[in-house]
């Protein structure tokens, strides 16, 4: 038996949902714009579209900045509204591109030719796949900007690229590579001023140390005007987990590279995680466990002040203090500094709910267990930098219709 057609319906309309996944929105220093990426996927289709967009925080409008599928990890450069991002290019290399956030709408990439707008420029290149881009203004006479990325390296500490090192059969590990961006004045540039990678090229922070760094995400290392802090272990077989290491740097172009110093905390022999510099670069906070092999052990918050004067075995406060040890039973898994560097924000799970806590950066002043400042599970899992906690507008084309 065939059912009668529905009256008033001339065609059958099928719905093809498009799912959008959006990153956190990172605002600029002025708090006027934010940058974020959005990935659009259609079930049953192999086409994924990734866009970098600029959100105007005053008008709450979003504009396309780039739809080049090779672009990744867009960040504010820290100079005006300039944006820096990674671009995957031929032979497995990575370029560093810089453009102005005001170049939206008219200046996104031509997908047919993959040509870049004339107002954007390539600041440099590293001959490997780079990730986890970090930037920090050094506030020196040259207005240099420290730049660091994670790239694979061979056992002798040189860059590894499978497309150009196909014959290499040794061990491969992740390493932190750093240098600076320097301002270059040129009248030929539409921008007038360009930033380019320093001629000294990138330096492997781990070369000659025998350290193995996990570098599984951007929270595994940080840079500042005081240098680099990162996670590493003595060998891949080390079951105690990674330790925090510190490399003192001033210019990020030192001719003699300082050796990494292990940040040892007396009485705490477990793994470390989430190292992050304070806004002024003078202090470092990170998480550390007491027992090296107990999976049920909890993280403690560690703060090292005057990091430039750090020496192994120096006295370090831990949180919570002796008075609150029995009350603070949670294990923080993320730590971030407040903008003024006076407080720390940590995220911990209590009874299945993620909660955000604020504690003084002077850990010795804590006398009772910290109280949560959020009670619901709406806290983002990573609040490494609180200015990242923004919501970009929902894509109005989340549902698309097609007639058939």
C-alpha positions in Angstrom: 0.0 0.0 0.0 1.4 3.3 -1.0 0.7 6.3 1.1 -0.7 9.5 -0.4 1.6 12.4 -0.8 1.3 15.2 1.8 -0.9 18.0 0.6 1.0 21.3 0.0 4.4 19.7 -0.3 6.0 19.9 -3.7 9.5 18.6 -3.0 11.3 16.6 -0.3 13.9 18.7 1.6 16.7 16.9 3.4 18.8 18.4 6.1 22.6 18.1 6.0 24.0 19.2 9.3 27.3 21.0 9.4 29.2 20.7 12.7 31.4 23.5 13.8 34.2 23.3 16.4 35.5 26.5 17.7 38.7 27.3 19.6 39.0 29.7 22.5 39.0 33.4 21.5 42.2 35.2 22.4 41.8 39.0 22.8 44.5 41.5 21.9 46.2 43.7 24.6 43.7 46.5 24.0 40.7 44.2 24.5 39.1 45.4 21.3 39.5 42.3 19.1 39.8 38.6 19.6 41.2 35.9 17.3 39.8 32.3 17.0 39.6 29.4 14.6 36.6 27.5 13.6 36.5 24.1 11.9 33.5 23.0 9.9 32.8 19.4 9.1 29.9 17.8 7.2 29.1 14.1 8.1 29.7 11.8 5.1 32.0 14.4 3.5 35.7 14.4 3.5 35.9 18.2 3.2 36.9 20.0 6.3 37.0 23.8 6.3 39.1 25.7 8.8 38.9 29.4 9.1 40.8 32.0 11.2 38.4 34.8 12.2 38.6 38.1 14.0 36.0 39.0 16.5 35.2 42.7 17.1 34.5 42.8 20.8 32.8 46.2 20.6 30.3 45.3 17.9 30.3 41.5 18.5 30.8 40.9 14.8 33.1 38.3 13.2 35.1 38.6 10.0 37.2 36.1 8.1 41.0 36.6 8.4 42.2 33.4 6.6 40.7 30.3 5.1 44.1 28.9 3.9 44.1 25.2 5.0 47.8 25.5 5.6 47.5 28.1 8.3 47.7 27.2 12.0 48.1 28.6 15.5 47.3 32.3 14.9 48.5 34.6 17.8 48.6 38.3 18.5 52.1 39.5 18.0 51.8 42.0 20.8 52.4 45.0 18.5 49.3 46.9 17.6 46.9 44.5 15.9 49.5 42.4 14.1 48.8 38.7 13.9 51.4 35.9 13.5 50.7 32.4 12.5 52.3 29.2 11.3 52.0 28.1 7.7 52.8 24.5 6.4 54.7 24.8 3.2 56.4 22.4 0.7 59.0 19.8 1.8 57.6 19.7 5.4 58.8 23.1 6.4 57.0 25.8 8.4 56.8 29.5 7.6 56.0 32.3 10.0 53.6 34.8 8.6 52.5 38.2 9.9 49.6 40.4 9.0 47.3 43.1 10.3 43.9 42.1 11.9 42.3 45.0 10.0 43.0 43.2 6.8 39.9 41.1 7.2 37.1 40.5 4.6 39.0 41.7 1.5 42.3 40.1 2.3 41.8 36.5 2.9 43.6 33.9 0.9 42.6 33.0 -2.7 41.9 29.3 -2.4 42.4 28.7 -6.1 45.9 30.0 -6.2 46.7 30.0 -2.4 48.1 33.5 -3.0 48.6 35.6 0.1 47.4 39.3 0.3 50.2 41.8 -0.4 49.8 43.4 3.0 51.0 40.2 4.7 54.6 39.0 4.8 56.6 35.9 5.6 58.8 36.6 8.6 61.0 33.5 8.4 61.1 29.8 8.0 62.1 26.6 9.9 62.8 23.5 8.0 60.6 21.1 9.9 57.0 20.9 11.1 56.6 23.4 14.0 53.9 23.6 16.6 53.0 25.2 20.0 54.1 28.7 19.1 55.1 31.0 22.0 55.9 34.7 21.9 57.1 37.3 24.4 58.2 40.9 24.0 61.7 41.3 25.4 61.3 45.0 26.0 64.8 45.8 24.9 66.3 48.6 22.8 65.6 46.7 19.5 62.0 45.9 20.5 62.8 42.2 19.8 60.2 39.5 20.4 61.2 36.1 21.6 59.7 33.3 19.6 59.8 29.6 20.3 58.2 26.5 18.7 58.3 22.7 19.2 60.0 20.8 16.3 61.3 17.2 16.1 65.1 16.7 16.4 67.5 13.9 15.7 69.7 12.3 18.4 72.5 14.7 17.6 70.2 17.7 18.1 69.6 18.9 14.6 66.2 19.5 13.0 64.4 16.4 11.7 62.2 16.5 8.7 61.0 13.2 7.3 60.7 14.6 3.8 64.3 15.8 3.7 65.9 13.3 6.2 64.3 10.2 4.7 67.5 8.2 5.2 67.8 9.0 8.9 67.1 5.9 11.1 68.0 7.0 14.6 65.9 8.3 17.5 63.7 11.3 17.2 62.5 13.5 20.0 60.7 16.8 20.4 62.7 19.8 21.2 62.1 23.5 21.9 63.6 25.8 19.2 64.0 29.5 20.0 65.2 32.8 18.5 63.8 36.3 18.1 61.8 38.4 15.7 63.4 41.8 15.0 61.9 44.9 13.5 63.0 45.8 10.0 62.2 49.2 8.5 61.6 49.1 4.7 60.0 51.6 2.4 59.1 48.8 0.0 56.8 47.2 2.4 53.1 48.1 2.4 53.2 47.8 6.2 56.2 50.1 6.5 57.6 48.0 9.3 58.3 44.3 9.1 59.3 41.7 11.8 61.7 39.0 10.5 63.3 36.0 12.2 66.8 36.8 13.6 69.7 35.9 11.3 71.1 33.8 14.2 68.4 31.2 13.3 66.7 28.8 15.7 68.6 27.2 18.6 67.7 23.8 20.1 67.2 24.3 23.8 67.8 20.6 24.6 70.8 20.0 22.4 73.7 18.4 24.3 71.6 17.6 27.4 70.4 14.0 26.9 67.0 15.2 28.1 63.7 13.9 26.7 60.9 16.4 26.5 57.3 15.1 26.1 56.0 18.4 24.5 52.6 17.0 24.0 50.8 20.4 24.2 51.3 24.1 24.7 51.2 23.9 28.5 54.4 21.8 28.5 56.7 24.9 28.3 56.6 28.7 28.5 58.9 31.6 27.7 59.4 35.1 29.2 62.0 37.8 29.6 63.7 35.5 32.0 64.2 32.6 29.6 62.4 29.2 29.1 60.8 26.8 31.5 59.8 23.4 30.2 59.1 19.8 31.1 61.6 17.0 30.5 62.8 13.7 31.8 66.3 12.2 32.0 65.3 9.3 29.7 62.2 7.8 28.1 62.5 4.9 30.6 62.2 7.3 33.6 59.0 6.3 35.4 59.0 9.2 37.8 57.6 11.5 35.2 58.8 14.8 33.8 60.6 17.5 35.9 60.5 21.2 35.4 63.7 22.7 33.9 64.7 26.4 33.6 67.1 28.0 31.0 68.1 31.6 31.9 68.0 33.8 28.8 68.0 37.5 28.2 68.3 38.1 24.5 67.3 34.6 23.1 70.3 35.0 20.8 73.1 34.3 23.3 76.2 33.0 21.7 76.8 30.6 24.6 73.6 28.7 25.4 73.1 28.2 29.2 72.5 24.6 30.3 69.0 23.7 31.6 68.7 23.7 35.4 66.4 21.1 37.0 63.8 22.7 39.4 64.1 20.3 42.3 61.6 20.5 45.2 62.7 18.8 48.4 60.2 16.2 49.5 58.4 16.1 46.1 59.8 13.5 43.8 56.8 13.0 41.5 56.2 14.4 38.0 55.8 18.1 37.2 53.3 19.7 34.8 51.9 23.0 33.5 54.9 25.4 34.0 54.0 29.0 33.4 55.8 32.4 33.9 54.2 35.3 35.8 53.3 38.3 33.6 56.5 40.1 34.6 58.6 37.0 34.0 60.1 37.0 37.5 58.3 34.0 38.9 57.3 30.5 37.7 54.3 28.4 38.9 53.8 24.8 38.1 52.2 21.6 39.5 54.1 18.7 41.1 53.3 15.4 42.7 55.0 14.0 45.8 55.2 10.3 45.0 57.0 9.3 41.8 55.0 6.1 41.1 51.6 6.5 43.0 48.9 7.2 40.3 46.5 8.4 43.0 48.8 11.1 44.3 47.6 14.7 43.9 49.3 17.7 42.4 50.7 20.5 44.6 51.1 24.1 43.3 54.7 25.3 43.4 55.8 28.9 43.0 59.4 30.0 42.4 60.1 33.7 42.9 63.1 35.5 41.5 63.6 32.8 39.0 66.8 34.4 37.6 68.4 33.7 41.0 67.1 30.1 41.2 69.5 27.5 42.5 68.9 23.8 43.1 67.9 22.9 46.6 66.6 26.4 47.4 63.7 26.6 49.8 60.3 26.6 48.0 56.8 27.0 49.4 54.1 24.6 48.4 50.4 24.9 48.5 48.5 24.1 50.6 50.3 25.1 53.8 50.7 22.8 56.8 47.6 24.4 58.3 45.4 23.5 55.4 47.0 20.2 54.2 44.2 18.0 55.6 41.4 20.2 54.2 42.8 20.7 50.7 42.3 17.2 49.2 41.9 18.1 45.6 44.4 17.8 42.8 44.7 20.9 40.6 45.4 20.2 36.9 45.7 23.7 35.5 47.3 26.8 36.8 47.3 30.4 35.5 48.5 33.8 36.7 46.2 36.8 37.2 47.1 39.8 35.1 48.8 41.6 38.0 50.7 38.5 39.0 49.3 38.6 42.6 47.0 35.7 42.4 46.9 32.2 40.8 43.9 30.5 39.3 43.8 26.8 39.5 41.2 24.3 38.1 40.4 21.1 40.1 37.6 18.5 39.9 35.5 18.1 43.0 32.7 15.4 42.9 32.9 15.3 39.1 32.6 19.1 38.7 35.3 21.3 37.4 35.8 24.3 39.6 38.0 27.4 39.4 39.9 28.5 42.5 41.7 31.8 43.2 44.7 31.7 45.6 47.4 34.3 46.5 50.6 33.9 44.6 52.4 34.2 48.0 51.5 30.6 48.9 52.8 30.9 52.5 49.9 33.3 53.3 47.3 30.5 52.7 45.8 29.4 56.0 42.6 27.6 55.0 41.5 25.4 52.1 40.7 27.6 49.1 37.1 28.2 48.2 35.9 27.8 44.6 34.9 30.9 42.7 32.8 28.8 40.3 30.3 26.2 41.3 29.3 24.7 37.9 31.2 22.8 35.3 31.3 25.7 32.9 35.0 26.4 33.7 37.2 25.7 30.6 39.6 22.8 31.1 42.5 25.1 30.3 42.7 28.5 31.9 46.4 29.0 31.3 45.7 32.6 30.5 42.4 34.0 31.7 42.1 36.4 28.8 41.4 33.3 26.7 38.0 32.8 28.4 35.8 34.2 25.7 32.9 32.9 23.6 32.9 33.7 19.9 29.5 34.0 18.1 27.9 30.8 17.0 28.0 30.1 13.3 24.6 30.9 11.8 25.0 28.4 9.1 25.3 25.5 11.5 22.4 23.8 9.7 22.3 23.8 5.9 19.4 22.6 3.7 19.6 20.9 0.4 16.7 20.1 -1.9 16.4 16.8 -3.6 
